[in-house]
Amino acid sequence: MTLCAVESQLASGETARPGQAFFWLVSLLFSSLIWFTTATLIGNKDEPREKYLLIFGVLISVLIQEMFRFAYYKLLKKASEGLKTINPYEKAPSMRLLAYVSGLGFGIMSGVFSFVNTLSDSLGPGTVGIHGDPPQFFLYSAFMTLVITLLHVFWGIVFFDGCEKKKWYTLLVVLLSHLLVSALTLISPHYGLNLVLAYIIMVLMGVWAFFVSGGSCRSLKLCLLCQDKDFLLFNQRAR
């Protein structure tokens, strides 16, 4: 791959990131509207019902996010096919690169929203967190925001690969793992245990994303030992 081709793909990736961030914001808007409408119709403010509403909100939010991730994949796929039709001699951006960049845009917006939400909770009034006011809540929130950001990158890569190869079970795995990580706080009040489980899921998804994006144990070893000739040649050309 020439340096010009790499620069072209990176530029396309930078263009894709704002689009994915927009799609995440739209998914948040839709899920918020559904939750607000449901909460208004129910109207009862007793504690058990509020908990069920919160669980419902998490479920709807994750489902809509994954629906918009699929919609964004279809949009990028159509755009890539359109570019090939208009200019068949121009190499279209790699879907692997677009998957990474779009996942990063999704993760950044999710992390920013989580950060703002935590700051809002810190201003009060009332308790911080769902299960009372633990002293480690803000530390937990910081590490959890990092996990969610990285997970969205890995989810994006695995999700796009599943769509490309029509392995639909992959999409189901992404959806279920997304639901599990999002519901960990609701399932258990032990923040430390939830964080460990989230990191385990993140590592597993990261390994999966590494291999489906073309990585291998050999390429990882060569990279760590600085023996990857293609990588070193690219860096030399970039300078």
N, C-alpha and C positions, 0 to 999 in steps of 0.2 A: 504494500500500500504506500503510495507516495505521500509526501508531506502535505501537498495541496489537498489531497483527498481527505487526509486526517483533519486538516484545518476546516474543510468544508463540512465534515460530519460534526465536528465540535460546534461550529456555528449553528448548525441545524439543531443540535442539542440545546444550545442556549435559548433558541427560539421556542423549543418545546416546553421548557420549564415553566414560563409564565402561564402557558395554556393549561398545564396540569394543575398549577396552583389555582387557577380560575375554576377548573372543574371541581377541585376539592371544596372551594368556597361555595359553589353552587350546590353541591351535595349537602354541605352543612346547612345552607339556607332551607333546602327542602325538608331535611330531617327535623330542623327546628320548628318549621311551620306545622309539620305533622304532630310533633310532640305538644306544641302549644295548643293546637286545636283540640287534641285529645284531652289534655289537662283542663282546658276550659269547659269542655262538654261534661266531664266527670264532676268537676267542681268541688269534690270533697277533699279536705286537707288532712285527713287522718294519716298517721305515720305508715301503716302497712300499704295503703293505697299509693302514697307518694313513692315508696320503694318500688312497687310494681311499675309505676309510671317511669321511674328512672331506668329500670331494666328494659322496659319497652323502648325508651328513647335510645339506649345504647344499641339494641338490636336493630332498630330502624336506621340509625346513623351508619352502622357498619354495612348493612345491606345496600343502602343508597350509595355509599362511598365505592363499594365494589361494582355496583352497576355503572357508575360514572367512570370507573377505571376501564371497564369493558368498552363503554361508549368512546372513551378517548383512544383506546387501541384501534377501534374500528375507524375512527376519524384519521388517525395517523396512517393506517393501512391504505385507506382510500386516497389520501394525499400523496403517499409514496407511489401508488399505482398511477395516479394522475401525472406526477412528475416524469415517470418513465415514458408515458404516452407522449407528453409534450416534447421531451428531450431524451430520446433513447440512448444517447451517447454519454449523458451525465449519470454518474453512479449515484443511486439513491442512498440516503442515510441508512445506516444499519439499524434494524429494529432492536438489536441488542443495546446499541448506544441510546436509542430513543427510550427504551424500557428503563435504562438506568437513570437518564435525565428526568423522565417523567415521574419516576418513583421518588427521585430526590426532591422534585417540586412538591409532590404530595406530602412527603415527610417534613419538609421545611415549614409548610403552611400548618400542618398538624402540630409541629413543635412550637411554632409561634403562638398558635391558639392556646395550647396547653400552658405555655409560659404566662400569657396574659391572664388566663383563667386563674392560675395560682396566685398571681399578684392581686387579682381582684378579691380572692378569698382572704388574703392576708390583711386586707383593709377592714374586714368585718362588715356588719356585725355578725355575731353568732360564732359557731365552732368552725374550725378549719378541717376539711376532710369529711368523709361520710361516717366514719366510725369514731366520732369524738374529736379530740384535739391532741394527737400524738406529737411529741417533741421532734420526731424525725420526719415529719410530714414534708417539709420543704426539701430536705435532702433526698427523700424518696421521689418527690416530684421531679427533681432535676435529673436523676438517673433514669426515671421512667420516660421522661421526654426524650432523652438520648436514645433509649430503646425503641420508642415508637418511630422516631425519625429514621433510624437505620432499618427498622423492620419494613417501613414503607418502600425503601429502596430495594430491599430483597424481595418483598412481595411483588413489586412492579416487574422485576426481572423474571421471576418465576411465573407470574401471571401472563406476561406477554409471550413467554416461551410456550406455555400451555396453549395459548390461543394460536400461535404459529403452527404448532405440531398437532393441534386438535386433541390434546390430552385434557379432556374436560374435568377429570378428577383432580387435576392440578388446581383448577379454579376453586373447586370445593375445599381443598386443603387450605388454600390461601384464605378463603372466607371463614372457615372454622377456626383457624389459628388467629385471625383478626378478631373474631368474636371472643375467643378465649382470653387473649391479652387484654381486650377492652373490658371484659367482665371480671377480671381477677380481683379488683378492689371490691366489687359487689359480692363475690363469692366468699372471700376471707378477709377478716379485719387485720391480719398480720402482714404489715407492709413489707417487712424484710423477706418473708417467704414468697410473697407475690413478685417481688423484684427478682429473686433468684429464678423463679419459674419463667418470668418474662425473658431473662437473659439466656436461659437454656433454649427457649423457642427461637430467640434471635440468632444464636450460634447455629442451630440446626438449619434455619432458613438461609443464613449466610453461606453455609457450606453448600446447600442445594443450589443457591443462586450462582455460586462460584463455578460449579461444574456445568450447569446448563448454559452458562455464558461462554463456555469453551475452555475453562480452566482444567487443569489436571495436576496430579501430584508431581509429575515431572516438571511441568512449567512453573509450579510454585517453588520447587527446589532450585531450579535454575535462576529464578528471580531473586530468591533469598541469598543465593551465592553469587549474585551479580554476574551470571554466566549466560543470561538471555541475550543472544546476539541481536535479535530483532529489536528488543527494547533499547539496548545500548546504541544501536545504529540510529534509531529514531531520535534519541536524546542528542546525539552528535549532530544530526541534521538540523534539529531545532535550534541549536546554538549557532 
